[in-house]
Amino acid sequence: MEEKYVTLAHGAGGSQTNELIDRVFKAHFANPDFTGDDAAVLTPGSGKIAFSTDGFIVSPWEFPGGNIGKLSICGTVNDLACMGAKPKYLSCAFVIEEGFPLDKLEEIAAAMEKTAAEAGVRIVAGDTKVAGKGQVDNIFITTTGIGEIMPGVRTSGTAAKPGDAVIVTGDVGRHGCTILLARNEFGIEADVTSDCAPLWGAVEEMFKVTKDIHVIRDATRGGVGTVLYEIAGQSQVGIRIDSAAVPVADGVKGVCGMLGMEPLYLACEGRLVVFAPKSEAEALVARLRTLPYSGEAAIIGEVVADPVGKVVLTTEIGAQTMLPPPGGELLPRIC
């Protein structure tokens, strides 16, 4: 009888391990660089590379708009893209709880296959471990990526300058709101779907408009607000944001209104925060709005010299207030 669940034997290194790899991972990840050896042998690029790793322990592992597999590809691909690097190769490591359904594992692998193909990246190596019941929450994935940095590109959190415009590539807070609702802890129903998406295509198009982009950061854990404070601190500048210019989906607004949450601090998984000279900002936004995941791109503020390390918010009635610095446990906890 065909097994329906992951067992400890699947992680023991014997025939059942090989069967699992062949059935799930090799079936979905096969490409000319995919290896069954101890390490992938790759062709290096001619310039600088970016290298990143990230762990994914999202609960629930499946949510409207994606699952942990899609998220694991998007997260690392987007980290590379923020450095101006075309994603080339990924490795992935799985820690799977004993008893996890094999058909659900295949769904996760299929989502990874589809997302990697869209991002133009190859999964070349990996590892699988099976943990005892209760040792992990269903499944954890760690992905490591290598990307080739485009010539003439340099982005850094230390590079924001007074006079830069602050751009977001779409409406904010949807992923964090989606995870919060998926846990069904508040009994709230709302039509909210995660923005989880691979963003190399958007970054590549921005650099076709101009190479004069100072900072790109994906607004994941802690959302856009946390990114703004990080950049203000790293670059030793101030940031002013117009709250009326920040795009927020109606469903997210409604949930935040009921729970007293700030959309700027809800996680995104398909949104970038971009700092570029004001002279380039309108052209960047115009290009972004033609692309699949950034139709609501907007200029939401500017970089100023003072107050250093602070983010000032202009409210919808024209008052100015300090955006509270992020601290403590940011909710919902997404990883």
RABELDA-V799167 format. One record per pair of residues at least 24 apart in sequence whose C-alpha atoms are under 10 Angstrom apart, sorted by the first residue. I is the first residue (numbers start at 1). J is the second residue. D is the distance in Angstrom with one decimal. If there is no record, write none. Layout:
I:J:D
I:J:D
//
This chain:
3:101:9.2
3:102:7.8
4:99:8.7
4:100:8.6
4:101:5.9
4:102:5.4
4:103:7.2
4:104:9.7
5:97:9.8
5:98:7.6
5:99:5.1
5:100:5.4
5:101:4.3
5:102:4.9
5:103:8.0
5:104:9.2
5:105:9.2
6:96:7.7
6:97:7.5
6:98:5.5
6:99:5.1
6:100:5.3
6:101:6.2
6:102:6.0
6:103:9.7
6:105:8.7
6:130:7.7
6:131:9.8
7:96:9.2
7:97:8.3
7:98:5.1
7:99:6.0
7:100:8.0
7:101:9.5
7:102:9.6
7:130:7.3
7:131:8.9
7:132:8.7
7:133:9.6
8:96:9.4
8:97:8.6
8:98:5.9
8:99:8.5
8:129:8.8
8:130:5.8
8:131:7.0
8:132:7.0
8:133:9.3
9:98:9.3
9:130:8.1
10:96:9.7
10:98:9.0
10:128:8.7
10:129:8.1
10:130:6.8
11:95:9.3
11:96:8.8
11:98:9.3
11:127:9.9
11:128:6.7
11:129:5.1
11:130:4.7
11:131:8.0
12:128:9.7
12:129:8.2
12:130:8.0
13:128:9.3
13:129:9.1
17:128:8.3
17:129:9.3
17:130:9.7
20:102:8.8
20:105:9.9
20:128:9.3
21:126:9.9
21:127:9.3
21:128:8.2
23:102:9.6
23:106:8.4
24:102:8.4
24:103:9.1
24:105:7.4
24:106:5.6
24:107:9.2
24:108:9.3
24:109:6.7
24:110:8.6
25:105:9.3
25:106:8.1
25:108:9.9
25:109:6.5
25:110:8.9
25:112:9.8
25:113:9.3
25:123:9.9
25:125:10.0
25:126:9.0
25:127:10.0
25:128:9.6
26:109:9.6
26:125:10.0
27:106:9.4
27:109:8.9
27:110:9.1
27:113:9.5
28:106:8.5
28:108:10.0
28:109:6.3
28:110:6.1
28:111:9.2
28:112:8.2
28:113:5.7
28:114:8.9
28:123:9.6
29:109:7.9
29:110:8.7
29:112:8.3
29:113:6.1
29:114:9.6
29:116:9.0
29:117:9.8
29:122:7.9
29:123:6.1
29:124:7.7
29:125:9.2
30:113:9.1
30:122:8.8
30:123:8.0
30:124:8.2
31:122:7.1
31:123:7.8
31:124:7.6
32:122:8.8
32:123:9.9
32:124:8.5
33:89:8.8
33:122:7.4
33:123:7.9
33:124:5.4
33:125:8.5
34:89:9.7
34:90:9.9
34:91:9.5
34:122:7.8
34:123:6.5
34:124:4.0
34:125:6.0
34:126:9.2
35:123:9.4
35:124:6.1
35:125:6.0
35:126:8.8
36:124:9.1
36:125:7.6
36:126:9.0
37:125:8.5
38:125:8.3
38:126:9.2
38:127:9.8
39:91:9.8
39:124:8.6
39:125:6.7
39:126:8.7
40:89:9.8
40:91:9.1
40:123:9.8
40:124:6.1
40:125:6.0
40:126:9.3
41:124:8.8
41:125:9.7
42:88:9.9
42:89:8.6
42:124:8.8
44:88:9.7
44:146:9.8
44:147:9.8
44:148:8.7
45:88:9.3
45:147:8.8
45:148:6.4
45:149:9.1
46:148:8.3
46:149:9.7
46:151:10.0
47:148:6.9
47:149:6.9
47:150:8.0
47:151:7.5
48:85:8.8
48:147:8.7
48:148:6.2
48:149:5.6
48:150:8.2
48:151:8.6
49:80:9.2
49:83:9.4
49:84:9.7
49:85:7.1
49:86:9.0
49:87:9.5
49:88:9.7
49:146:6.7
49:147:5.5
49:148:4.5
49:149:5.5
49:150:9.0
50:79:9.1
50:80:6.1
50:81:8.9
50:82:9.7
50:83:7.0
50:84:8.5
50:85:6.2
50:86:8.8
50:87:8.6
50:88:9.9
50:145:8.0
50:146:5.7
50:147:5.1
50:148:6.2
50:149:6.5
51:76:9.3
51:79:8.9
51:80:7.0
51:83:9.6
51:85:9.2
51:87:9.5
51:89:9.7
51:90:9.8
51:144:7.5
51:145:5.7
51:146:4.7
51:147:6.5
51:148:9.0
52:76:6.6
52:77:8.8
52:78:9.9
52:79:6.9
52:80:6.7
52:90:9.5
52:143:8.4
52:144:5.6
52:145:5.3
52:146:6.7
52:147:8.7
53:77:9.8
53:79:8.7
53:80:9.5
53:90:9.2
53:91:9.2
53:92:9.4
53:142:7.2
53:143:5.7
53:144:4.0
53:145:6.2
53:146:9.1
54:79:9.0
54:92:9.7
54:141:8.5
54:142:5.6
54:143:5.6
54:144:6.5
54:145:8.9
55:92:9.6
55:93:9.1
55:94:9.9
55:140:7.4
55:141:5.9
55:142:4.2
55:143:6.5
55:144:8.8
55:335:8.3
56:94:9.8
56:139:8.8
56:140:5.8
56:141:5.2
56:142:6.0
56:143:8.3
56:334:9.0
56:335:6.3
57:95:9.8
57:136:8.9
57:137:7.7
57:138:8.9
57:139:7.1
57:140:4.9
57:141:6.8
57:142:8.7
57:334:7.9
57:335:5.2
58:137:8.8
58:138:9.7
58:139:8.7
58:140:7.8
58:141:9.4
58:179:8.5
58:333:8.7
58:334:5.7
58:335:5.0
59:137:7.6
59:138:8.7
59:139:9.3
59:140:9.8
59:179:7.6
59:180:9.6
59:182:8.8
59:183:7.8
59:333:9.0
59:334:7.1
59:335:7.5
60:137:8.8
60:138:8.9
60:139:9.9
60:179:7.3
60:180:9.5
60:182:7.0
60:183:6.8
60:334:9.2
61:108:9.2
61:137:8.8
61:138:7.6
61:139:7.4
61:140:8.8
61:179:9.5
61:182:9.9
62:104:9.6
62:107:9.9
62:108:8.8
62:179:9.2
62:182:8.6
63:175:9.3
63:178:7.2
63:179:6.8
63:180:10.0
63:181:9.2
63:182:6.3
63:183:9.3
63:193:8.1
63:194:7.6
64:175:9.2
64:178:6.9
64:179:8.4
64:181:9.6
64:182:7.8
64:191:9.5
64:192:7.7
64:193:5.1
64:194:6.1
64:195:9.4
64:196:9.7
65:175:8.8
65:178:8.6
65:192:8.9
65:193:5.3
65:194:4.9
65:195:6.9
65:196:6.8
65:197:9.2
66:108:9.3
66:111:7.9
66:175:9.9
66:193:8.7
66:194:7.1
66:195:8.7
66:196:6.8
66:197:9.0
67:107:8.7
67:108:6.8
67:111:7.5
67:112:9.2
67:194:9.7
67:196:9.0
68:108:6.8
68:109:9.6
68:111:8.7
68:112:8.8
68:139:8.3
68:140:8.1
68:141:7.6
69:105:9.0
69:106:9.8
69:107:8.3
69:108:4.7
69:109:6.3
69:110:8.0
69:111:5.7
69:112:5.0
69:113:8.7
69:114:9.8
69:115:8.7
69:139:9.8
69:140:9.5
69:141:7.7
69:143:10.0
70:107:9.9
70:108:7.3
70:109:8.5
70:110:8.7
70:111:5.2
70:112:5.1
70:113:8.5
70:114:8.1
70:115:6.0
70:116:8.4
70:196:7.7
70:197:8.0
70:198:8.9
71:108:9.8
71:111:8.9
71:112:8.2
71:115:8.9
71:141:9.5
71:196:6.5
71:197:7.8
71:198:8.9
71:269:7.6
71:270:9.6
72:108:9.8
72:111:9.7
72:112:7.6
72:115:9.5
72:116:9.9
72:140:9.5
72:141:6.7
72:142:7.1
72:143:6.3
72:144:9.5
72:196:9.9
73:111:9.0
73:112:6.2
73:113:9.0
73:114:9.7
73:115:6.6
73:116:6.4
73:119:8.6
73:121:9.1
73:123:9.4
73:141:9.8
73:142:9.5
73:143:7.2
73:144:9.3
73:145:9.1
73:196:9.9
73:197:8.9
73:198:7.6
74:112:9.0
74:115:7.3
74:116:8.2
74:119:8.2
74:143:9.9
74:196:7.0
74:197:5.8
74:198:4.7
74:199:7.5
74:200:9.3
74:269:7.5
74:270:7.9
75:143:8.5
75:144:9.9
75:145:9.9
75:196:8.6
75:197:8.6
75:198:7.7
75:199:9.4
75:218:8.7
75:220:8.4
75:269:7.1
75:270:8.7
76:142:9.3
76:143:6.6
76:144:6.7
76:145:6.2
76:146:9.1
76:198:9.0
77:115:9.8
77:116:8.6
77:119:7.4
77:120:9.5
77:121:8.0
77:143:9.4
77:144:9.1
77:145:7.0
77:146:8.7
77:147:8.4
77:197:9.6
77:198:6.5
77:199:7.4
77:200:7.0
78:119:9.4
78:145:10.0
78:197:8.6
78:198:6.2
78:199:5.7
78:200:6.4
78:201:9.9
78:203:9.1
78:216:9.9
78:217:8.7
78:218:6.8
78:269:8.8
78:270:8.3
78:271:9.3
78:272:8.7
79:145:8.8
79:147:9.7
79:198:9.9
79:199:9.3
79:200:9.3
79:216:9.3
79:217:7.7
79:218:7.0
80:145:7.4
80:146:7.3
80:147:6.1
80:148:8.6
80:149:8.6
80:199:9.7
80:200:8.2
81:147:7.9
81:148:9.4
81:149:8.6
81:150:9.9
81:198:9.1
81:199:7.0
81:200:5.2
81:201:8.7
81:202:9.0
81:203:6.4
81:204:8.2
81:216:8.4
81:217:9.0
81:218:9.1
81:272:9.9
82:149:10.0
82:154:9.8
82:155:7.4
82:156:8.7
82:199:8.9
82:200:8.2
82:203:7.4
82:215:7.8
82:216:4.9
82:217:5.6
82:218:7.0
82:272:8.1
82:273:9.4
82:274:9.1
83:147:9.0
83:148:9.4
83:149:7.1
83:150:9.1
83:153:8.2
83:154:7.0
83:155:5.6
83:156:7.3
83:157:9.9
83:203:9.4
83:215:8.4
83:216:7.1
83:217:8.4
84:147:8.7
84:148:8.1
84:149:5.4
84:150:6.0
84:151:8.9
84:152:9.4
84:153:6.2
84:154:7.0
84:155:6.8
84:156:9.8
84:200:8.5
84:203:7.1
84:204:7.8
84:206:10.0
84:207:8.3
84:211:9.6
84:213:9.6
84:215:9.7
84:216:8.3
85:146:8.4
85:147:4.9
85:148:4.8
85:149:3.8
85:150:5.9
85:151:9.5
85:153:8.8
85:154:9.7
85:200:8.2
85:203:8.9
85:204:8.8
86:119:9.1
86:120:8.6
86:121:8.5
86:146:8.5
86:147:5.0
86:148:5.1
86:149:6.2
86:150:7.1
86:200:6.8
86:201:9.0
86:203:9.0
86:204:8.0
87:116:9.5
87:119:7.5
87:120:7.1
87:121:5.5
87:122:8.4
87:145:7.2
87:146:6.2
87:147:4.1
87:148:6.6
87:149:8.8
87:200:7.5
88:116:9.9
88:119:9.2
88:120:7.2
88:121:4.8
88:122:6.2
88:123:8.8
88:124:9.8
88:145:7.5
88:146:5.8
88:147:5.0
88:148:6.9
89:116:9.5
89:120:9.1
89:121:5.5
89:122:4.9
89:123:5.9
89:124:6.4
89:125:9.0
89:144:8.3
89:145:5.6
89:146:5.3
89:147:6.9
89:148:9.7
90:116:8.9
90:121:7.0
90:122:6.0
90:123:4.6
90:124:6.0
90:125:7.2
90:126:8.6
90:143:6.6
90:144:5.5
90:145:4.3
90:146:6.5
90:147:9.0
91:122:8.6
91:123:5.6
91:124:5.7
91:125:4.7
91:126:5.1
91:127:8.4
91:142:8.2
91:143:5.6
91:144:5.2
91:145:6.5
91:146:9.0
92:123:7.4
92:124:8.4
92:125:6.6
92:126:4.6
92:127:6.6
92:128:8.7
92:141:6.8
92:142:5.5
92:143:4.3
92:144:6.4
92:145:8.9
93:125:8.6
93:126:5.1
93:127:4.5
93:128:5.8
93:129:8.0
93:140:8.3
93:141:5.6
93:142:5.1
93:143:6.4
93:144:8.7
94:126:7.8
94:127:6.1
94:128:4.8
94:129:6.1
94:130:8.1
94:139:7.1
94:140:5.9
94:141:4.7
94:142:6.6
94:143:8.9
95:127:8.5
95:128:6.1
95:129:4.8
95:130:5.7
95:131:6.6
95:135:9.8
95:136:7.7
95:137:9.5
95:138:8.5
95:139:5.7
95:140:5.1
95:141:6.4
95:142:8.6
96:128:7.6
96:129:6.2
96:130:4.8
96:131:6.0
96:132:8.7
96:133:9.5
96:135:9.3
96:136:7.3
96:137:8.3
96:138:6.1
96:139:4.5
96:140:6.5
96:141:8.5
97:129:8.7
97:130:5.8
97:131:5.0
97:132:6.0
97:133:5.8
97:134:7.2
97:135:7.0
97:136:5.7
97:137:6.8
97:138:5.0
97:139:5.9
97:140:8.6
98:129:9.8
98:130:6.1
98:131:5.9
98:132:5.3
98:133:5.2
98:134:8.3
98:135:8.8
98:136:9.0
98:138:8.0
98:139:9.4
99:130:9.5
99:131:9.6
99:132:8.6
99:133:7.1
99:134:9.9
99:138:8.4
100:130:9.6
100:133:9.2
100:137:9.7
100:138:6.2
100:139:7.8
101:138:9.3
105:138:10.0
105:139:8.8
108:139:9.9
115:197:8.1
115:198:7.1
116:198:8.4
118:197:9.6
118:198:7.6
118:199:9.7
118:200:9.5
118:201:9.1
119:197:9.2
119:198:6.0
119:199:7.6
119:200:6.6
119:201:7.5
120:198:9.7
120:200:8.8
120:201:9.3
121:145:9.0
121:146:9.3
121:147:8.9
122:146:10.0
140:335:10.0
150:204:8.9
150:207:8.9
150:211:9.6
151:211:9.3
152:207:9.7
152:211:6.9
152:212:9.2
153:207:8.2
153:210:9.7
153:211:6.0
153:212:7.9
153:213:8.0
153:214:9.0
154:211:8.4
154:212:8.7
154:213:7.9
154:214:7.2
154:215:8.4
154:216:9.9
155:211:9.6
155:212:9.1
155:213:6.8
155:214:5.1
155:215:5.0
155:216:6.5
155:217:9.2
155:274:9.8
155:275:9.4
156:213:9.5
156:214:6.5
156:215:5.3
156:216:7.4
156:217:8.7
156:231:9.0
156:234:9.1
156:235:9.0
156:275:9.9
157:214:8.0
157:215:5.7
157:216:7.7
157:217:7.9
157:227:9.4
157:228:9.9
157:230:7.7
157:231:5.3
157:232:8.5
157:233:8.9
157:234:5.9
157:235:6.5
157:275:9.4
158:214:8.6
158:215:7.9
158:230:9.5
158:231:6.8
158:232:8.6
158:233:8.4
158:234:4.9
158:235:4.2
158:236:7.9
158:237:9.6
159:213:9.1
159:214:5.4
159:215:6.3
159:216:10.0
159:231:8.5
159:234:8.2
159:235:5.9
159:236:9.5
159:237:9.9
159:275:8.7
159:276:9.7
160:213:9.1
160:214:5.8
160:215:6.3
160:216:9.8
160:231:7.2
160:232:7.9
160:234:8.6
160:235:5.7
160:236:8.5
160:237:7.5
160:238:9.7
160:239:9.8
160:274:9.5
160:275:6.3
160:276:7.8
160:277:9.2
160:303:7.3
160:304:9.6
161:214:8.0
161:215:9.6
161:232:9.7
161:235:7.5
161:236:8.9
161:237:7.1
161:238:9.3
161:239:9.9
161:275:8.4
161:276:8.4
161:277:8.2
161:302:9.4
161:303:6.4
161:304:7.5
161:305:8.0
162:235:9.8
162:236:9.9
162:237:7.0
162:238:7.9
162:239:8.6
162:277:8.8
162:278:10.0
162:302:7.6
162:303:4.7
162:304:4.4
162:305:5.5
162:306:9.0
163:239:10.0
163:275:9.6
163:276:8.6
163:277:6.3
163:278:6.5
163:279:9.3
163:302:6.5
163:303:5.5
163:304:6.3
163:305:8.6
164:213:9.3
164:214:8.5
164:215:9.8
164:239:9.5
164:274:9.4
164:275:5.9
164:276:5.1
164:277:4.3
164:278:5.4
164:279:8.6
164:280:9.2
164:281:8.5
164:301:8.7
164:302:5.7
164:303:5.2
164:304:8.0
165:239:9.5
165:240:9.7
165:241:9.9
165:274:8.0
165:275:5.7
165:276:5.6
165:277:5.8
165:278:5.0
165:279:8.6
165:280:8.6
165:281:6.4
165:282:9.4
165:299:6.7
165:300:7.8
165:301:6.0
165:302:4.4
165:303:6.4
165:304:9.6
166:215:9.4
166:228:9.1
166:239:8.4
166:240:8.8
166:241:8.1
166:273:7.0
166:274:5.8
166:275:4.9
166:276:7.0
166:277:8.8
166:278:8.6
166:281:8.3
166:298:8.6
166:299:5.7
166:300:5.8
166:301:5.0
166:302:5.2
166:303:7.1
167:216:9.5
167:246:9.3
167:272:8.0
167:273:5.7
167:274:5.0
167:275:6.4
167:276:8.0
167:278:10.0
167:281:7.5
167:282:9.6
167:284:8.8
167:285:7.7
167:297:7.1
167:298:5.6
167:299:4.4
167:300:5.8
167:301:7.3
167:302:8.7
168:216:9.8
168:217:9.8
168:218:9.6
168:219:9.2
168:224:8.4
168:245:9.9
168:246:7.9
168:247:8.4
168:271:6.8
168:272:5.7
168:273:4.7
168:274:6.3
168:275:9.1
168:285:8.8
168:288:9.8
168:294:8.6
168:296:8.5
168:297:5.6
168:298:5.6
168:299:6.5
168:300:7.0
168:301:9.6
169:199:9.9
169:202:8.7
169:218:9.8
169:247:9.4
169:270:8.5
169:271:5.5
169:272:5.5
169:273:6.8
169:274:7.9
169:284:9.7
169:285:7.8
169:288:6.9
169:289:8.2
169:291:9.9
169:293:7.8
169:294:5.0
169:295:7.6
169:296:6.6
169:297:4.0
169:298:6.5
169:299:8.8
170:195:9.1
170:246:8.8
170:247:6.6
170:248:8.4
170:249:9.7
170:268:9.7
170:270:8.2
170:271:6.0
170:272:7.9
170:273:9.3
170:288:9.1
170:289:8.8
170:293:7.3
170:294:5.0
170:295:6.5
170:296:4.5
170:297:4.4
170:298:6.9
171:195:8.7
171:246:7.3
171:247:4.4
171:248:4.8
171:249:6.2
171:250:9.9
171:252:9.5
171:263:9.6
171:264:9.9
171:268:8.9
171:270:9.5
171:271:7.7
171:293:9.9
171:294:8.4
171:295:9.0
171:296:6.3
171:297:7.4
171:298:8.7
172:219:8.6
172:223:7.7
172:224:7.4
172:246:7.7
172:247:6.4
172:248:5.4
172:249:7.5
172:252:8.5
172:263:6.6
172:264:6.7
172:265:8.9
172:266:7.5
172:267:7.8
172:268:6.3
172:269:9.4
172:270:9.1
172:271:7.2
172:272:9.6
172:296:9.9
173:219:9.0
173:220:9.2
173:222:9.5
173:223:6.7
173:224:8.1
173:247:9.5
173:248:7.2
173:249:8.4
173:252:6.9
173:253:9.2
173:256:9.6
173:262:8.7
173:263:5.2
173:264:6.5
173:265:7.1
173:266:4.4
173:267:5.3
173:268:5.3
173:269:8.8
173:270:9.9
173:271:9.2
174:223:9.8
174:248:8.2
174:249:7.6
174:251:8.7
174:252:6.4
174:253:9.8
174:263:8.4
174:266:7.3
174:267:7.1
174:268:6.0
174:269:8.3
174:270:9.1
174:271:9.7
175:220:8.5
175:221:9.7
175:223:9.4
175:252:9.6
175:266:7.4
175:267:5.6
175:268:5.0
175:269:6.1
175:270:8.3
175:271:9.9
175:332:9.9
175:334:8.9
176:220:8.7
176:221:8.4
176:222:8.9
176:223:8.3
176:252:9.3
176:263:8.9
176:265:8.6
176:266:4.9
176:267:4.5
176:268:6.4
176:269:8.6
176:331:8.0
176:332:6.3
176:333:8.2
176:334:6.9
177:251:8.8
177:252:6.4
177:253:9.6
177:255:7.6
177:256:8.3
177:261:9.8
177:263:8.5
177:266:6.7
177:267:7.8
177:268:9.0
177:331:9.5
177:332:7.8
177:334:10.0
178:251:9.9
178:252:8.6
178:266:9.8
178:267:9.5
178:268:9.9
178:332:9.7
179:267:9.3
179:332:7.3
179:333:8.8
179:334:7.1
180:255:9.6
180:266:9.8
180:331:8.3
180:332:5.8
180:333:8.5
180:334:8.5
181:255:8.9
181:332:9.6
183:332:9.7
186:259:9.1
188:255:7.8
188:258:9.2
188:259:10.0
189:251:9.4
189:255:8.8
190:250:9.4
190:251:5.9
190:252:8.1
190:254:8.2
190:255:7.5
191:249:9.7
191:250:9.0
191:251:6.0
191:252:8.7
192:249:8.2
192:250:8.8
192:251:5.8
192:252:6.9
192:255:9.5
193:251:9.3
193:252:9.6
194:267:9.7
194:268:7.8
194:269:7.4
194:270:8.3
195:267:9.7
195:268:6.6
195:269:5.8
195:270:5.0
195:271:7.5
195:293:8.1
196:220:9.9
196:268:7.3
196:269:4.5
196:270:4.7
196:271:8.3
196:293:9.3
197:268:9.7
197:269:6.6
197:270:4.7
197:271:8.2
197:292:9.6
197:293:7.2
198:269:8.6
198:270:6.7
198:271:9.4
198:293:8.7
199:269:9.5
199:270:6.8
199:271:7.9
199:272:8.2
199:292:9.6
199:293:7.8
199:294:9.3
201:288:9.9
201:291:8.3
201:292:9.2
201:293:9.4
202:271:10.0
202:272:9.3
202:287:8.7
202:288:6.6
202:289:9.7
202:290:9.6
202:291:6.9
202:292:8.5
202:293:7.9
202:294:7.7
203:272:9.0
203:274:9.8
203:288:9.0
205:284:8.6
205:287:7.3
205:288:7.6
205:290:10.0
205:291:8.8
206:274:9.9
206:283:8.9
206:284:6.0
206:285:8.7
206:286:9.9
206:287:7.1
206:288:7.2
207:284:8.8
208:284:9.4
208:287:9.4
209:280:8.2
209:281:9.9
209:283:7.1
209:284:6.5
209:286:9.9
209:287:7.8
210:276:9.4
210:280:7.3
210:281:9.8
210:283:8.9
210:284:8.0
211:276:9.5
211:280:9.8
212:275:9.5
212:276:6.7
212:277:7.4
212:280:7.9
213:274:7.5
213:275:6.4
213:276:4.7
213:277:7.3
213:280:8.6
213:281:9.4
213:284:9.7
214:274:7.7
214:275:5.6
214:276:5.5
214:277:8.1
215:272:9.9
215:273:7.8
215:274:5.6
215:275:4.9
215:276:7.1
216:272:6.5
216:273:5.7
216:274:4.6
216:275:6.6
216:276:9.0
217:271:8.6
217:272:5.6
217:273:5.2
217:274:6.6
217:275:8.9
218:267:9.6
218:268:7.7
218:269:7.4
218:270:7.5
218:271:5.9
218:272:4.4
218:273:6.1
218:274:8.8
219:264:9.4
219:265:9.1
219:266:8.8
219:267:6.4
219:268:5.4
219:269:6.9
219:270:8.0
219:271:6.1
219:272:5.9
219:273:6.7
220:265:9.4
220:266:8.2
220:267:4.8
220:268:4.8
220:269:5.5
220:270:8.2
220:271:8.0
220:272:9.0
220:334:9.1
221:265:8.3
221:266:7.6
221:267:5.1
221:268:7.4
221:269:8.6
221:330:8.3
221:331:9.5
221:332:9.4
221:333:8.1
221:334:7.0
221:335:7.9
222:263:10.0
222:264:8.2
222:265:5.1
222:266:6.0
222:267:5.5
222:268:8.4
222:326:7.6
222:327:9.5
222:329:9.5
222:330:6.4
222:331:8.3
222:332:9.3
222:333:9.0
222:334:9.3
223:262:9.8
223:263:8.0
223:264:5.8
223:265:4.5
223:266:4.8
223:267:4.2
223:268:5.9
223:269:9.0
223:271:9.2
223:272:9.9
223:273:9.8
223:326:9.8
223:330:9.5
224:263:8.4
224:264:5.1
224:265:6.1
224:266:7.6
224:267:7.6
224:268:7.8
224:271:8.8
224:272:8.5
224:273:7.1
225:262:9.0
225:263:8.6
225:264:4.9
225:265:5.2
225:266:8.4
225:267:9.5
225:311:8.4
225:323:7.9
225:324:8.8
225:325:8.0
225:326:7.5
226:264:8.0
226:265:6.6
226:266:9.3
226:267:9.5
226:311:10.0
226:324:9.9
226:325:7.6
226:326:6.1
226:327:9.2
226:330:9.8
227:264:9.5
227:265:9.2
227:272:9.7
227:273:7.6
227:326:9.7
228:264:9.6
228:273:8.3
228:303:10.0
228:309:9.2
228:310:8.6
228:311:7.0
228:323:9.8
228:325:9.6
229:309:6.6
229:310:6.6
229:311:6.5
229:323:9.2
229:324:9.6
229:325:7.0
229:326:7.9
230:309:8.2
230:310:9.7
230:325:9.9
230:326:9.8
231:275:9.5
231:303:10.0
231:309:8.1
231:310:9.7
231:311:9.9
232:303:8.4
232:304:9.5
232:305:9.8
232:306:9.9
232:307:9.3
232:308:6.8
232:309:4.5
232:310:6.4
232:311:7.4
233:308:7.3
233:309:4.6
233:310:7.8
233:311:10.0
234:309:8.1
235:308:8.8
235:309:8.1
236:304:9.9
236:305:8.1
236:306:8.9
236:307:9.0
236:308:5.4
236:309:5.7
236:310:9.1
237:303:6.8
237:304:6.1
237:305:5.1
237:306:6.2
237:307:7.0
237:308:4.5
237:309:5.7
237:310:7.6
237:311:9.3
238:302:8.7
238:303:5.9
238:304:4.9
238:305:5.5
238:306:4.8
238:307:5.0
238:308:4.6
238:309:5.5
238:310:5.2
238:311:6.1
238:312:7.8
239:301:7.3
239:302:5.9
239:303:4.5
239:304:5.7
239:305:8.2
239:306:7.9
239:307:7.9
239:308:8.2
239:309:7.9
239:310:6.4
239:311:4.8
239:312:6.2
239:313:8.6
240:300:8.5
240:301:5.4
240:302:5.5
240:303:6.4
240:304:7.1
240:306:9.5
240:307:9.5
240:310:8.6
240:311:5.8
240:312:4.8
240:313:5.9
240:314:7.4
240:320:9.2
240:321:9.8
240:322:9.3
240:323:9.5
241:299:9.2
241:300:5.7
241:301:4.2
241:302:6.7
241:303:8.9
241:311:7.3
241:312:6.2
241:313:4.9
241:314:6.1
241:315:8.8
241:320:9.5
241:322:9.9
241:323:9.0
242:299:9.0
242:300:5.7
242:301:5.7
242:302:8.9
242:312:8.7
242:313:6.0
242:314:4.9
242:315:6.7
242:316:7.8
242:318:8.9
242:320:9.2
243:300:7.4
243:301:8.7
243:312:9.9
243:313:6.4
243:314:5.9
243:315:5.5
243:316:6.2
243:317:9.7
243:318:9.4
243:320:10.0
244:300:8.2
244:313:9.8
244:314:8.1
244:315:7.0
244:316:5.4
244:317:9.1
244:318:9.5
245:298:7.1
245:299:7.0
245:300:5.1
245:301:8.0
245:314:9.8
245:315:9.9
245:316:9.1
246:296:9.7
246:297:9.3
246:298:7.3
246:299:8.0
246:300:5.6
246:301:8.9
247:296:7.0
247:297:8.0
247:298:7.4
247:299:9.7
247:300:8.6
248:296:9.5
261:331:8.6
261:332:9.9
262:323:9.9
262:324:9.9
264:323:9.5
265:325:9.9
265:326:7.9
265:330:7.5
265:331:8.3
265:332:9.6
266:330:8.1
266:331:7.4
266:332:7.6
266:333:9.5
266:334:9.5
267:330:9.4
267:331:9.1
267:332:8.4
267:333:9.1
267:334:7.8
270:294:8.7
271:297:9.1
272:297:9.4
273:297:9.9
273:299:9.8
273:300:9.8
274:299:9.2
275:299:9.7
275:301:9.7
275:302:8.4
275:303:8.3
276:302:9.4
276:303:9.5
277:302:9.3
277:303:9.5
278:302:8.2
278:303:9.8
//
